[in-house]
Amino acid sequence: MIVVATADFEVYHGVVAELRDRDVRFETVEPGDEIPDEAAVAVVGPEDEYPPMPTVRASPDRPRQAVEAALAKLRGEDGRTIVGIDPGDRPGIAVLSGDTVVAAFQVPAAETPDVVERELEGAVDPLVRIGDGARLRGARLIDAIEGPPIELVDETGTTPYQGRGVRAGDVLAAVNIARIEGETVESRDVEPTPGEIKSIQERSRERGDDQRAIDAELARQVALGELSMAAARRRHRDRNDG
């Protein structure tokens, strides 16, 4: 059982809300009061004294992370935080503490580095694992994520079968990616294939009122993240109309 022993009002309400959301059994006591015999982990605030037992110190703005750390201690796990990412236009993101999934997200690719940074703040020995599938998008993520070590994972077979009505494939794949050991990388040099360049040219045609596709070199720069689609279309228009 977890015991919440803090005089900090914000910490108390944040941690208790997180525990209730997870349907975790807990008790609350005043700092200095006797700890229940069945309590295995205590959560305290920034200024509270540590009781003589396994303890997690919570900050008012990060109650979820404190609860996750307390649950990891309760399960006896090492608690290493690993983020798995299934890259794409809207990457699936899974956050694991030990072998337990503690959070999951699916956000636009541009927001992914911020989510990773937020989830790993304060983590000890964190790790990011990225699937090797969507090569170009994965390469951009490797370049954009700063701080933790990154492993590139063979994502073959990581997307599970989904029953009717289930729409969580990318997130489930991210969970599996987080659990697979990969190759440590600092960057990934990827040259767009002719098919990828053609696909970007077709997308540029569909997005424009003039039904004109950007040229192959501009499409390559879009693929590599050097230009946005809008900027590439402007350059193409300026070249041809100027």
C-alpha positions, 0 to 999 in steps of 0.5 A: 500500500502507498501512504501519502504523508505531506503537509503540502496542499498542492502535492496532496491533492495532485497525488491523491487524484492520480492515485484515485484515477488508477484505483490504487489503494492508499492512505493519508497521514500527517507528517510525523504521524505513525505510518500504517504497518501495511504501507510499503511506500510513502509519497512526501512533498518537497519540504517534508521529512522522509519517513523510515521507509521507501519514499518518493518526493513529489513536486506540486507540478509533477504528481503523476511522475511521483505516483509512477515512481511510487508504483514502481517501488511497490512492484519492486522494479528498477523503474528505468524510464523508457520511451518507445516511439512508432514514427509517422505523421502522428507518432505513437508514444509509450512511456514505460517504467520498468516493464509497466506502461505508465503513459501513452500518447499520439501527437503530431510529429512536431510535438513529439520531442516536447512530449519526450522531454516532458516525460523524461524530466527528472528520470534517472538513466532514461532511454528512447527507442525509435522504430526504424519503419518510417525512415524519414520521420524517424531520422528527424526525431533522432535529430530533434530529441536531445539529451537521452540516449536513443536506440533504433529498433527493428520494428518488424512485427511490433504492430499487433492485430487489432479487433474491430473498432480498435484504433490504437495500433501506433501506440501499441506498436510503441509499447512493443518498440520500447521493450526491444533492444536496438542499436544506439544511434546519434543520427540517421542519414537517410536519402529519400527514395524515388517513390517518397519524392514522387509521393511528396510531389503528388501531395504538393499538387493536391494541396495547390489551387493551380494543380502544379507539383513541386520539382523533385529537388524541392520534394527532396528537401521537404522529405529531409525536413529542410523545407515545409511543404508551403515553403517549397510550393512558394519557391516553386511558384516563384521560380516558374512565375518570376 
